[in-house]
Amino acid sequence: MKVVLFLTVIFVIGCLCQKYTTKFDNVDLDNILKNERLLRNYMNCLLDKGKCSSDAVELKKVIPEALENECEKCSEKHRDGVKKVIKYLVENKRDYWNELLAKYDPEGNYRKKYEELSKKEEVQI
C-alpha cells in the first residue's frame, strides 16, 4: 500500500541528497487528478509512453528508490500527496493504477510489502 502512497507523492517530488526536493510541493494535485489531459500526460511519462514535464521527470526518478526504502526521504506533505493520488487512481482510474503496478511492481513484491498499510488506509491495491 505504501506503493500507492509513494506514487501519489511522486507527482510532486524530486531527489536531493538527504530528502526529496520540496520544489514541487505546490503542484495542485487536485487539478491534475480532475483534468484527464494532465493526468494522462503524467501517466504517459511514468509509463514511458510520452514526454515528461520537469516535475514528472523528478517523480519518475525517485519512484524506484521510494518504493524500496518506504519513502524515507519523503516529507509528510509528500506522503499525504501519495495517499491522495493512489486512492484516486485505485478508486477512479483503475486502468492507470494497474499499468503503474505492471511497470513498477511486476512481481507484486511491493504490494505484499505494503499490504498492511493499504488496509490501514482503506485502499484496495
C-alpha positions as CSV (number, residue, x, y, z in Angstrom):
1,M,0.0,0.0,0.0
2,K,2.9,2.3,0.7
3,V,3.4,1.9,-3.1
4,V,0.1,3.7,-3.5
5,L,1.1,6.4,-1.1
6,F,4.5,6.8,-2.7
7,L,3.2,7.0,-6.2
8,T,1.0,9.9,-5.2
9,V,3.8,11.8,-3.6
10,I,5.9,11.1,-6.6
11,F,3.9,13.6,-8.6
12,V,5.5,16.4,-6.6
13,I,8.9,15.3,-5.5
14,G,12.4,15.2,-6.9
15,C,15.7,13.9,-5.5
16,L,18.3,15.7,-3.3
17,C,21.0,14.3,-1.0
18,Q,19.0,13.7,2.2
19,K,15.4,14.4,1.3
20,Y,13.4,14.7,-1.8
21,T,13.1,18.2,-3.1
22,T,10.2,20.5,-1.9
23,K,10.5,22.3,-5.2
24,F,7.2,20.8,-6.5
25,D,5.3,20.9,-3.2
26,N,2.9,23.5,-4.5
27,V,1.8,21.4,-7.5
28,D,-2.0,21.3,-7.4
29,L,-2.7,17.5,-7.2
30,D,-6.5,18.0,-7.2
31,N,-6.2,19.9,-10.5
32,I,-4.1,17.2,-12.1
33,L,-6.4,14.4,-10.9
34,K,-9.5,16.2,-12.2
35,N,-8.0,17.1,-15.5
36,E,-7.8,14.0,-17.8
37,R,-5.3,15.6,-20.1
38,L,-2.9,16.5,-17.3
39,L,-3.3,13.1,-15.6
40,R,-2.8,11.3,-18.9
41,N,0.4,13.3,-19.5
42,Y,1.8,12.3,-16.1
43,M,0.8,8.7,-16.7
44,N,2.4,8.6,-20.2
45,C,5.6,10.0,-18.7
46,L,5.7,7.5,-15.8
47,L,4.9,4.6,-18.2
48,D,7.5,5.7,-20.9
49,K,4.8,6.5,-23.4
50,G,5.2,10.2,-23.7
51,K,7.1,13.4,-22.9
52,C,7.7,14.4,-19.3
53,S,7.3,17.8,-17.6
54,S,10.1,18.7,-15.2
55,D,8.2,17.7,-12.1
56,A,7.2,14.4,-13.8
57,V,10.9,13.7,-14.6
58,E,11.8,14.1,-10.9
59,L,8.9,11.9,-9.9
60,K,9.9,9.2,-12.3
61,K,13.5,9.3,-11.0
62,V,12.5,8.7,-7.4
63,I,9.8,6.1,-7.7
64,P,12.0,3.0,-7.5
65,E,14.0,4.3,-4.6
66,A,11.0,5.4,-2.7
67,L,9.3,2.1,-3.1
68,E,12.4,0.3,-1.9
69,N,13.0,2.4,1.2
70,E,9.4,3.1,2.2
71,C,9.7,6.7,1.1
72,E,12.1,7.5,3.9
73,K,13.2,10.7,2.1
74,C,9.7,11.9,1.7
75,S,8.2,14.8,3.7
76,E,4.8,14.5,5.4
77,K,3.4,16.6,2.6
78,H,4.8,14.1,0.1
79,R,3.3,11.2,1.9
80,D,-0.1,12.9,2.1
81,G,0.1,13.5,-1.7
82,V,1.0,9.9,-2.4
83,K,-2.0,8.8,-0.4
84,K,-4.3,11.1,-2.2
85,V,-3.1,10.1,-5.7
86,I,-3.1,6.4,-5.0
87,K,-6.6,6.5,-3.5
88,Y,-7.8,8.4,-6.5
89,L,-6.2,6.1,-9.1
90,V,-7.4,2.9,-7.3
91,E,-11.0,4.2,-7.0
92,N,-11.4,6.1,-10.2
93,K,-8.7,5.2,-12.7
94,R,-8.0,1.5,-12.1
95,D,-6.5,1.0,-15.5
96,Y,-3.9,3.6,-14.8
97,W,-3.2,2.0,-11.5
98,N,-2.8,-1.4,-13.0
99,E,-0.4,-0.1,-15.6
100,L,1.7,1.5,-12.8
101,L,1.7,-1.8,-10.9
102,A,2.8,-3.7,-14.0
103,K,5.7,-1.3,-14.6
104,Y,6.9,-0.6,-11.0
105,D,5.9,-3.8,-9.2
106,P,5.7,-6.6,-11.9
107,E,6.3,-9.4,-9.3
108,G,4.0,-7.9,-6.7
109,N,6.7,-7.6,-4.1
110,Y,5.7,-4.0,-3.1
111,R,2.0,-4.9,-2.9
112,K,2.9,-7.6,-0.4
113,K,5.3,-5.3,1.5
114,Y,2.6,-2.5,1.8
115,E,-0.4,-4.7,2.3
116,E,-0.9,-3.7,6.0
117,L,-0.6,-0.1,5.2
118,S,-3.0,-0.4,2.4
119,K,-5.6,-1.9,4.8
120,K,-5.0,0.9,7.3
121,E,-5.6,3.5,4.5
122,E,-8.7,1.5,3.4
123,V,-7.4,1.2,-0.2
124,Q,-7.5,-2.0,-2.2
125,I,-4.2,-2.1,-4.1
